[in-house]
Amino acid sequence: MRATRFVTLSVSLAVAVSACGAPAAPSDGDMRDASVSRDAALDADVVDEDSSVGCGPDEHECNGVCREDGENDPATGCRLGCGAPCPGGTDAICEPDGTCGLTACTPMTCEEQDAICGLVDDGCGRRRSCGTCDATQGERCVSGMCVCEGDSNEPNDSPSAAPALGAVDDSDDPPAMTIEGTIHTASDEDWYRVDVVDGGFDGNPIIVAEIVSAPAGPNYEIAAYYVCNAGGDTSRCTAGGSDNMLGRGCTSAGVASDRVALDTECNTTTDSGALYVRVRAAGWAGVCGGYSANIQVR
């Protein structure tokens, strides 16, 4: 009988110890499903946070740390940035979702850049062709504009820069001297010099200068000026308007004809001197093409 009681007591004690030393098993109702998706939580309006590190509303993760959403400013990386400026420099923008982006580049047209020829930068890192100039008319492209090519006598924009065309003796009744050139800018003037020798026969030298041909459009003007070698200039304009800016002379400016004539007079023993001829175009507006003029000394 004692042995039986001992076994019964031992079993009872073991059951009691087991009941006191182990926690109770949880029921299904006490467990939280850790696999619930963030999408499901968002659908239920439960959270608005960065799930990667558990950031709260109006926060986002930066290098493993939650950071408050910033201003939508490209200088600080936009709303979801981490403080560094957005890449792209002045082309950087903030997208509606708070991330960095770039502005869409709209290429500029030739018209917007006032270009009519050559290759020009379109503002987006590329070059576009804006056409060509008419080389047969002496045009060339400079900075997107067609300009006229200067003639071989350039620069000859002043009396001191006038090329010498040679000497003529009025007693020889030489044939007309032809000059050809191009007015290539609105301020361009072409000057030429002829040394006139008074041969002593048939009176004083008489000078005639006229434009034979010129491009249509602008009003081409010719002027002739005579400077006596020994001074005493009293030459007289007989065709054209009087213009004494250099010695004595006359110009076709303001008159209907492109022809001027000058009777030389130096009030000395010789009427030899220097003849200066000027050609220019009033109202020039980019019209290229050459002109031709004749100079007659008799």
C-alpha positions as CSV (number, residue, x, y, z in Angstrom):
1,M,0.0,0.0,0.0
2,R,2.8,2.4,0.7
3,A,4.3,2.0,-2.7
4,T,1.1,2.8,-4.5
5,R,0.6,6.0,-2.6
6,F,4.1,7.1,-3.5
7,V,3.6,6.7,-7.2
8,T,0.3,8.5,-7.1
9,L,1.8,11.4,-5.2
10,S,4.7,11.7,-7.6
11,V,2.5,11.8,-10.6
12,S,0.3,14.4,-9.1
13,L,3.3,16.5,-8.1
14,A,4.7,16.4,-11.6
15,V,1.5,17.5,-13.1
16,A,1.3,20.4,-10.7
17,V,4.9,21.5,-11.4
18,S,4.2,21.3,-15.1
19,A,1.1,23.4,-14.8
20,C,3.0,26.1,-12.8
21,G,6.2,26.4,-14.8
22,A,5.1,26.8,-18.5
23,P,3.0,29.7,-20.0
24,A,-0.3,29.2,-21.4
25,A,-0.4,28.7,-25.2
26,P,-1.8,31.8,-27.0
27,S,-5.1,31.6,-28.7
28,D,-5.7,32.5,-32.3
29,G,-7.4,35.7,-31.3
30,D,-4.3,37.0,-29.4
31,M,-1.9,36.8,-32.4
32,R,-1.0,39.9,-34.7
33,D,-0.4,38.9,-38.3
34,A,3.1,40.5,-39.1
35,S,2.6,39.6,-42.8
36,V,-0.1,42.2,-43.3
37,S,1.0,44.2,-46.3
38,R,1.6,48.0,-46.3
39,D,-0.9,48.3,-49.2
40,A,-3.6,46.7,-47.1
41,A,-2.8,49.1,-44.3
42,L,-2.9,52.1,-46.7
43,D,-6.2,50.8,-48.1
44,A,-7.6,50.8,-44.6
45,D,-6.3,54.4,-44.0
46,V,-4.2,53.0,-41.1
47,V,-0.7,54.4,-41.9
48,D,1.0,57.1,-44.0
49,E,4.6,56.5,-43.4
50,D,7.8,55.2,-44.9
51,S,7.6,51.4,-44.3
52,S,11.3,50.8,-45.0
53,V,12.3,52.1,-41.6
54,G,8.9,52.7,-40.1
55,C,8.8,56.5,-40.7
56,G,5.7,58.3,-39.6
57,P,3.4,60.6,-41.6
58,D,5.1,63.6,-43.4
59,E,8.4,61.8,-43.0
60,H,10.7,59.9,-45.3
61,E,13.8,57.8,-45.0
62,C,17.3,59.3,-45.6
63,N,20.3,56.9,-45.2
64,G,18.4,54.7,-42.8
65,V,17.0,57.6,-40.7
66,C,13.6,59.2,-40.7
67,R,13.5,62.8,-41.8
68,E,10.7,65.3,-42.0
69,D,9.5,66.0,-45.5
70,G,11.1,69.3,-46.8
71,E,10.0,72.1,-49.0
72,N,9.6,71.2,-52.7
73,D,12.8,73.1,-53.6
74,P,15.4,71.7,-56.1
75,A,18.1,73.4,-54.0
76,T,17.5,71.0,-51.2
77,G,16.5,67.9,-53.1
78,C,12.7,68.6,-53.2
79,R,10.2,67.3,-50.6
80,L,11.6,63.7,-50.5
81,G,15.2,64.7,-50.8
82,C,18.0,64.4,-48.2
83,G,19.4,67.9,-48.3
84,A,21.6,67.8,-51.4
85,P,20.6,69.9,-54.5
86,C,18.9,68.1,-57.3
87,P,21.2,67.3,-60.2
88,G,20.9,69.3,-63.4
89,G,21.8,72.8,-62.2
90,T,19.4,75.5,-63.5
91,D,17.4,72.8,-65.4
92,A,16.4,71.0,-62.1
93,I,12.8,71.0,-61.0
94,C,10.7,69.3,-58.4
95,E,8.1,66.8,-59.7
96,P,4.6,66.7,-58.1
97,D,5.5,63.6,-56.2
98,G,8.3,65.4,-54.4
99,T,11.2,63.9,-56.4
100,C,13.9,65.7,-58.5
101,G,13.4,66.1,-62.3
102,L,14.6,68.1,-65.2
103,T,12.8,70.8,-67.3
104,A,12.0,69.7,-70.8
105,C,14.3,71.7,-73.2
106,T,12.5,73.4,-76.1
107,P,14.9,74.1,-79.0
108,M,15.0,77.7,-80.1
109,T,14.2,78.4,-83.8
110,C,16.3,80.3,-86.2
111,E,13.7,83.1,-86.2
112,E,13.9,83.4,-82.4
113,Q,17.6,84.0,-82.7
114,D,17.4,86.3,-85.7
115,A,19.5,83.9,-87.7
116,I,19.1,83.4,-91.4
117,C,22.2,81.4,-92.2
118,G,24.8,79.0,-90.7
119,L,24.8,76.6,-87.8
120,V,23.5,78.1,-84.5
121,D,23.1,76.7,-81.0
122,D,19.5,75.8,-80.3
123,G,19.8,76.2,-76.6
124,C,19.5,72.5,-75.9
125,G,23.1,71.4,-76.7
126,R,22.5,70.9,-80.4
127,R,23.2,73.0,-83.5
128,R,20.7,73.6,-86.2
129,S,21.1,74.9,-89.8
130,C,19.5,78.2,-90.6
131,G,20.3,78.3,-94.3
132,T,23.0,79.6,-96.6
133,C,24.0,82.9,-98.2
134,D,24.2,83.6,-101.9
135,A,27.9,83.4,-102.6
136,T,27.3,84.4,-106.3
137,Q,26.2,87.8,-105.0
138,G,29.2,88.2,-102.7
139,E,27.4,87.1,-99.6
140,R,28.9,85.3,-96.6
141,C,27.5,84.2,-93.3
142,V,28.7,86.0,-90.1
143,S,27.0,85.3,-86.7
144,G,23.8,84.0,-88.4
145,M,23.5,86.9,-90.8
146,C,24.3,87.2,-94.5
147,V,26.8,90.0,-95.1
148,C,28.4,91.3,-98.2
149,E,32.0,90.4,-99.0
150,G,34.3,93.3,-99.2
151,D,36.1,93.9,-102.5
152,S,39.9,93.6,-103.0
153,N,40.4,97.3,-102.5
154,E,39.3,97.2,-98.9
155,P,40.0,98.9,-96.6
156,N,39.6,102.1,-98.6
157,D,37.1,104.0,-96.4
158,S,38.9,107.3,-96.4
159,P,41.0,109.6,-98.7
160,S,44.1,108.5,-96.9
161,A,43.3,104.9,-97.6
162,A,42.4,105.4,-101.2
163,P,44.3,103.1,-103.6
164,A,46.3,104.9,-106.3
165,L,44.9,104.1,-109.7
166,G,47.8,105.7,-111.6
167,A,48.6,109.0,-113.3
168,V,46.8,110.5,-116.4
169,D,47.8,113.4,-118.6
170,D,44.8,115.5,-119.7
171,S,46.7,116.4,-123.0
172,D,46.6,112.7,-124.0
173,D,42.8,112.5,-123.8
174,P,43.1,109.1,-122.2
175,P,40.2,106.7,-122.3
176,A,37.8,106.5,-119.3
177,M,39.2,104.6,-116.4
178,T,36.8,102.0,-115.0
179,I,36.6,101.2,-111.3
180,E,34.7,98.3,-109.8
181,G,33.9,97.7,-106.2
182,T,31.3,96.6,-103.6
183,I,29.5,98.5,-100.9
184,H,29.3,95.8,-98.2
185,T,28.0,97.6,-95.1
186,A,25.8,100.6,-94.5
187,S,28.8,102.7,-93.4
188,D,31.1,101.5,-96.2
189,E,32.6,104.2,-98.5
190,D,35.0,103.4,-101.3
191,W,37.7,106.0,-102.1
192,Y,40.0,106.1,-105.1
193,R,42.9,108.4,-106.1
194,V,44.0,109.4,-109.6
195,D,47.1,111.7,-110.1
196,V,46.2,114.3,-112.8
197,V,48.9,115.9,-114.8
198,D,48.1,119.2,-116.6
199,G,49.9,118.8,-119.9
200,G,49.7,122.5,-120.7
201,F,47.6,122.1,-123.8
202,D,43.9,122.5,-124.4
203,G,43.2,124.3,-121.1
204,N,42.8,122.9,-117.6
205,P,41.9,119.3,-116.9
206,I,38.2,118.6,-116.9
207,I,37.0,115.7,-114.8
208,V,33.9,113.6,-115.3
209,A,32.9,110.7,-113.0
210,E,29.7,108.6,-113.2
211,I,28.2,105.3,-112.0
212,V,27.6,103.0,-114.9
213,S,25.9,100.1,-113.0
214,A,24.9,99.3,-109.4
215,P,22.6,96.9,-107.6
216,A,18.9,97.8,-107.5
217,G,17.6,99.2,-104.2
218,P,19.9,101.6,-102.5
219,N,20.8,105.0,-104.0
220,Y,24.4,104.8,-105.1
221,E,26.2,108.2,-105.0
222,I,29.5,109.3,-106.6
223,A,31.6,112.3,-105.7
224,A,34.8,113.8,-107.2
225,Y,37.2,116.1,-105.3
226,Y,40.2,117.9,-106.7
227,V,43.2,119.0,-104.6
228,C,45.8,121.2,-106.4
229,N,49.4,120.2,-105.9
230,A,50.5,123.8,-105.6
231,G,47.4,125.1,-103.7
232,G,45.1,127.9,-104.9
233,D,42.1,125.6,-105.3
234,T,39.3,127.3,-107.2
235,S,37.9,124.4,-109.2
236,R,34.2,124.6,-110.2
237,C,31.5,121.9,-110.1
238,T,29.6,121.9,-113.4
239,A,27.4,118.8,-112.9
240,G,26.1,117.6,-109.5
241,G,26.0,119.5,-106.2
242,S,28.9,121.4,-104.8
243,D,30.8,119.6,-102.0
244,N,34.1,121.1,-100.8
245,M,34.8,118.7,-98.0
246,L,38.2,117.9,-99.6
247,G,39.7,120.6,-101.9
248,R,36.9,121.5,-104.3
249,G,34.4,119.0,-105.6
250,C,30.9,118.0,-106.4
251,T,28.6,115.1,-105.6
252,S,25.6,113.3,-107.1
253,A,23.9,113.2,-103.6
254,G,20.5,114.9,-103.8
255,V,20.5,115.1,-107.6
256,A,18.8,112.9,-110.2
257,S,21.9,111.9,-112.1
258,D,24.7,109.6,-111.0
259,R,27.2,111.8,-112.9
260,V,29.4,114.7,-111.7
261,A,31.7,117.0,-113.6
262,L,34.5,119.3,-112.4
263,D,36.5,122.0,-114.1
264,T,39.8,122.3,-112.4
265,E,41.5,125.6,-111.5
266,C,44.5,126.1,-109.3
267,N,45.4,129.7,-109.9
268,T,49.0,128.7,-110.4
269,T,51.3,128.0,-113.3
270,T,50.1,124.4,-113.3
271,D,46.8,122.8,-112.6
272,S,48.1,119.4,-111.8
273,G,46.7,117.8,-108.7
274,A,45.1,114.8,-107.0
275,L,41.6,113.6,-107.9
276,Y,39.7,111.7,-105.2
277,V,36.6,109.8,-106.1
278,R,34.1,108.4,-103.5
279,V,31.3,105.9,-104.0
280,R,28.8,105.1,-101.3
281,A,25.2,103.8,-101.1
282,A,22.5,105.8,-99.3
283,G,19.8,103.7,-97.7
284,W,21.9,100.5,-98.0
285,A,20.1,97.6,-96.4
286,G,22.2,94.5,-97.0
287,V,21.9,94.4,-100.8
288,C,25.1,92.9,-102.1
289,G,26.5,93.0,-105.6
290,G,29.2,95.1,-107.3
291,Y,29.0,98.5,-108.9
292,S,31.0,99.9,-111.8
293,A,32.0,103.6,-112.4
294,N,34.0,105.5,-115.0
295,I,36.4,108.3,-114.5
296,Q,37.3,110.5,-117.4
297,V,40.1,113.1,-117.5
298,R,40.4,115.3,-120.6
